[in-house]
Amino acid sequence: MTISKQDIQKQNYFFESEQTLQHGIEEQIIELFTSSGKANFHDIDGLVETISQNFLSTIDANTEIEIDSLLNSFCNSKIPVKPANFQTYLKSLTNNVIDHSIHTSSPRFIGHMTSALPSFVHPLAKLMTAMNQNAVKIETAKSLSFCEREALAMMHRLIYNFSDNFYAQHIQNSQSTLGILLSGGTTANITALWCARNNSLGAKDGFGGVEKEGLTAALDFYGYKGAVIIGSELMHFSFDKAADLMGIGIQGLIKIPTNSNNQVDIQALREAVVKCHAQKLLIIGIIGVAGTTDSGGVDSIAEIAEIAQAAKVHFHVDAAWGGPLIFSEQHRHKLAGIEWADSVTIDGHKQMYLPMGIGMVFFRDPDLAKAIEKQAAYTMRKGSFDLGKRALEGSRPGMALFLHAGLNLIGLKGYEFLIDEGIRKTQYMADRICTMPEFELLAKPDTNLLIYRYIPESLRDIVVKNNLTETDNQLISQFNEKIQKIQRQIGRTFISRTTKTTICFEREIPIIALRAVIANPLTTKEDIDAVLNDQIQIASEMSIVNCIDFNEKVDQF
């Protein structure tokens, strides 16, 4: 086949055009990484700051946009061929994402464990991004590694309060691990039990240990018929994940009933430990909960510690939510016994008012984490300061900057104020609920989290007389679910919901509860009143009859 002169000219044109296009793209991309490119972004910094401030100053918790309408803005599966203009992209991002993001900073957003952030976080976030340190490796996080160890030592001392000599010996000792910073409470809890399992089933008498030879071989070598984890029925679902990942299965997670204060039943716990020993089951760990996710309840940690010590079992406290109570002179007694825990989880992005992505696990014994240590020829070398050699994650941003800053810029007394204020305002809300006939308080709050429900007017007398039937409770649950969904959709205020159990004619039945979490120092009594008044207003326009159909139609998130 002969190619005409005209075809050749077309091919040359397209080739030259493609070369020109490629050259233009190369210049654009290189400019993104150079100082001149950053200079072009100077004006954009001001624009981003304006957008951020507008977002943070919004008092409504949400926008009214429907989920179906929102998802239709994100249906493009094709990557753009050419680099987009940043201003154009930012405008699209603002219209489609930022404008409809949840205002977790709103003082009327009091429904989830997502706290407001102090002002120093924003400039530090820019610094952290610019530095782009990978915190697991000394070669990619030189000084940050020591900064992180110092911040973790500060928290460790708050929990365990060992001597000056102890911290002088271990704070910057590459062989010691006082704590590990991770992405969240889930990875912290999993890491604690990973250490506990490997420590219980380590190498011995020629046996390579569970790490090398696997769980089945390890249990057989040590004479166990299986392995379990024991804790409250209100344990966080991360322990289901831990049981799954460790190969013991969710059936190996023994969940002990709780009392009316949402605390684990101590006698039932003792009996479970005795039964497991009799059945030759390895107890990988006993879990104490300091701040349940649904109601904020705190277990009797000191009593659980005694049980664990007597049974010679690893004792882990999941204090992801309630751990920062230790900052408060007034409330730290609720955590009595935490200093005897072998490991403790605390989330910095909850009651320490730091950005998402700061989970921590602390160890009483600085050598415990050696049970999970891993090395590689190209990284994590034995004897190095590499923080990743005793951690689950292989890459991790420098979130320690925020933790270190919080401990220094807020300090002990600052955190004490934040904890005390959150609990004081939660108690105010509980008192208001108890004085309002529209509501029923379902549990006395231990922390800054409480659960309650709205009672339709036709059922209030029955509630007072404690004569609700199971059908009555189902109707109240449907009513509360609808209130929560409408309140969320309107977006002025926000409360979450959970499912609890109540006793009805000597039988446990599930009920829907409204759940408040007060983790913003800017939340006022007026904001709390606004949340409750919103619910009363919504309820006044509802009827029990139409609740069932509504809940079937509106359950998108």
Secondary structure, 3 states (H helix, E strand, C coil): CCCCHHHHHHHHHHHHHHHHHHHHHHHHHHHHCCHHHHHHCHHHHHHHHHHHHHHHCCCCCCCCCCHHHHHCCCCCCCCCCCCCCHHHHHHHHHHHCHHHCCCCCCCCECCCCCCCCCCCHHHHHHHHHHHCCCCCCCCCCHHHHHHHHHHHHHHHHHHHCCCHHHHHHHCCCCCCCCEEEECCHHHHHHHHHHHHHHHHCCCECCECCHHHHCHHHHHHHHCCCEEEEEEECCCCCHHHHHHHHCCCCHHHEEEECECCCCCECHHHHHHHHHHHHHCCEEEEEEEEEECCCCCCCECCHHHHHHHHHHHCCCEEEECCCCHHHHHCCCCHHHHCCHHHCCEEEEECCCCCCCCCCCEEEEECCCCHHHHHCCCECCECCCCCCCHHHHCCCCCCCCCHHHHHHHHHHCHHHHHHHHHHHHHHHHHHHHHHHHHCCCEEECCCCCCCEEEEEECCHHHHHHHHCCCCCHHHHHHHHHHHHHHHHHHHHHCCCECEEEEEEEEECCEEEEEEEEEEECCCCCCCHHHHHHHHHHHHHHHHCCCHHHHHHHHHHCCCC
